[in-house]
């Protein structure tokens, strides 16, 4: 359980660390202030993951679901920094609290989107999730920072390739438990290979505090600005859309069909963690799709393993020196592992598309068009450069754009003006969860 949890931590750490580091750099924060910002987001990610996996009352999806700070908030926050200057963080945290409450309250309404995700739609969205993450793996493989020296160097790409080869070989030759932790073992191999190339900064550990207690409103009391709040609400809607798609994707991986109740619980956890994050210097929370690939690859589907991952994240938020140990893994090494992790998510989407009859109705056209709209902003990041900023926020998210197009086309082409086609029936409604789980339980008994 502990080793499986560490794999999840290693997979998602860079995604949690990047937004606070970028925002801290844009604000010119000191090393101590940046560490506070990073620790807060690790703490919130851990609490959100615990909420998702364990849950209470109607909060949490109770799936092996990892949460963390959304990267969708970075661009709007940078825009606010450019217009508001150094006094940005209290305004950002105020709008984060509002957007978290908004997500929590809207969850019972937003969860009904699940009925608009039959296999032809959910398969397309899951495929887009994997495809949209692959450029992230490519960036990590090159070094993670385009402005840094050595970005894209043969050394970085070689380390990424060596890590990828190590994971593939370990997954092929090992069996049982060791095969399931091939990703973690591959990361260890890649990190050891990176040491002679000075890619591992062990001295950084000595500069980190052993313990740092969370401090509410460490950067000042929250402030509220209407325009910034509207921007954060748009970010929250995008995050809710992606979280819904990710929960559907994860349900396919773990063979546990989701319903409105599951989606609503997951969104409530996102909202509660986001509002709590605004109090403790964190940003908006959302699902981490890369960890869905890890669940699919390792076949470790226990939500309690992911709950232990959440406990580790809480510990890292309270003890920066613990987080520093995970940060020793170089970006190129993570990039090599990301190829397998993110590609596995795309494969899960293709498998889901296999459940939809692409020869029936307009299913093939729906998939083709939605994939195009989802891949446009991935292949051409400036594709929507002339659009208004708030519209770009949605259009430039390949997952959100592809989801909207797939849902709209499915309703238009498969359900409007013709007899209902059972090939487009939502997977969540087609087979009751108890009918799927009962044979497995009987077999175990």
Phi, psi and omega in degrees: 000316181294315181293319176298321178295320179297327175299317179296319179298313181297326182290322188256354187301314183298324179293326178284322186285328187299308183302310179296327178292319179294314182293318177299320178294320180294328179274350182070034180290152176289168179300320180295316180294320179295322177296321177298317180296316179295315179299321180297318182288328174293318179298314181294321177299319179295314179296320179295320179295320176296319177298317182293316187279316184268313176068164171203148183050241180250023181253129177105139180279342184057038174243162176288073195243118180264133179243156176191181183294135181280138178284344181297338182279345187297309183300311177299322180294320177297323177295321178294320178300318181296328183265330186258338179083210189290342183272028188284317190303315177301324178292317180298315181292326175297315180290332177293319177299315180297316182293327176295315177297319178302314180297316181298315183288323185279349185308315181297334178275313185294330184296339181291354176298338185301331181288346178265013182240064172293175183306323181295328179274310183296322178297319178296315182294316180297319177300317179296325178301311180295316181295320182290337179276337183301320175299331176297316177298321178296319178295317177299318182299328180279344179136344175090334182232107184296340182270350183279152177291142180086003179297125180078011182290158176304328179296312180298312181294326177295319177296320177297316180295318180297320178296316179300313179298318179299317180296316181296317180294315180298320180293331181280320188267335181274162178225165175060224185300318182297325177295325182288340178252025181300326179297311181297317179296322177296322177295322178295315179299314180298320179294319178296321178293333183281342184300313180297341181264013179057037179263355181246116183264086179288336180295336182296334180298323182292344182264000183261146179286151178284319181218138178217111182287142178295140183236113180300137176051048181296338182254015178117159179298145182296144177239159186232124180234127187300312184295319179292320179298319178299318178299317180291329176294322176296317176301318182295320179296318176299316180295321178295321177297315181292322178296319177300313179298320181292322178295321177294319179298314181294325179297326177293322182292319185264006178056044177228091183307136180269156175230185182302321182297318180295314180298315180299317178298318178296319180290325176298321178296318176302313183294316181295317179294322180294314178297318178295323178297323178297330178285320186254032170071033177246174181247182184299142182257149176206178180287152175251103187294332182299331180284339173296320177298323179293319177299317181294321185285317184276339184063020173268101190258005183290128177289340180286331173297316179290329175297321176297323173303316178298321178296320177298319180295320176299316179298319179294326178291328180272335183233090183307329182294331176290318175298328179296330179296318178290326181291350178294336180293119183292155180301317179301325179293317176298324179298319178298318177291326182297329178303314181288314184297311185285324176297327179295325176296316178299320178297320177299323177293318178297321177297320178293322177299333177296341179277347179259135179283103183286354175268352183267140176053227181248024185303317181298320179293323179298312181297314183299314183290316181295320177298320180298312181293330178284328184272335179310305182290343176282314181284326181231087185303335181262017185302322183254030187297335183270359181279157173300151188302316183291327177287324178297326182302325179275314184295326183279355171269107182303324181293312181294314181297314179296321179297312182298315181294317181296315179296314182297315181292324178297317178293319184288313189269331184257342187235347183261122173076018178208165180295143181302134182253117184293343179291345178257009182295136181302135179297332181292338182258341190289323180228115180302146183301323184292332180286336178277318187282332186299313179298321180296318179295320180296321179296319180294321180297000000 
